[in-house]
């Protein structure tokens, strides 16, 4: 059975197409990893009782919600 690298070495067109697919997939994976890390950190902070005060929430709401 031929491995992917052997197939790519034989056909530059397939290699180029594979690269066109791999780059966005890697970028998506990196983005999602960043988001998951942020979510886990937020959960850790919430579990530790680190919440925004009512005053800070009111200020942010007024600033961004109008």
C-alpha positions in Angstrom: 0.0 0.0 0.0 1.3 3.4 -0.9 1.5 6.1 1.7 0.3 9.6 1.2 3.8 11.0 1.0 4.6 8.6 -1.9 1.5 9.7 -3.8 2.3 13.4 -3.3 5.9 12.9 -4.4 4.6 11.5 -7.7 2.1 14.1 -8.5 2.8 17.8 -7.9 -0.9 18.7 -8.7 -2.1 16.5 -5.9 0.5 18.0 -3.6 -0.7 21.6 -4.4 -4.3 20.6 -3.9 -3.5 19.0 -0.6 -1.7 22.1 0.5 -4.7 24.2 -0.4 -6.8 22.0 1.9 -4.3 21.6 4.7 -3.6 25.3 5.3 -7.2 26.3 6.1 -7.7 23.2 8.2 -4.6 24.0 10.3 -5.7 27.6 10.7 -9.2 26.4 11.8 -7.6 24.0 14.3 -5.4 26.7 15.7 -8.4 29.1 16.1 -10.5 26.5 17.8 -7.6 25.5 20.1 -7.3 29.2 21.1 -11.1 29.4 21.8 -11.1 26.2 23.8 -8.2 27.4 25.9 -10.1 30.6 26.7 -13.3 28.7 27.6 -11.4 26.4 29.9 -9.7 29.4 31.6 -13.1 31.1 32.0 -14.6 28.0 33.6 -11.6 27.8 36.0 -12.1 31.4 37.0 -15.8 30.9 37.5 -15.2 27.8 39.6 -12.8 30.0 41.8 -15.6 32.5 42.2 -13.9 35.2 40.1 -16.9 37.0 38.6 -17.5 40.5 37.4 -19.0 42.8 40.0 -22.5 44.2 39.4 -21.0 47.7 39.0 -18.5 46.6 36.4 -21.2 44.7 34.5 -23.5 47.8 34.5 -20.7 50.0 33.2 -19.9 47.5 30.4 -23.5 47.1 29.5 -24.0 50.8 29.3 -20.9 51.3 27.3 -21.5 48.5 24.7 -25.3 48.1 24.7 -26.1 51.8 24.7 
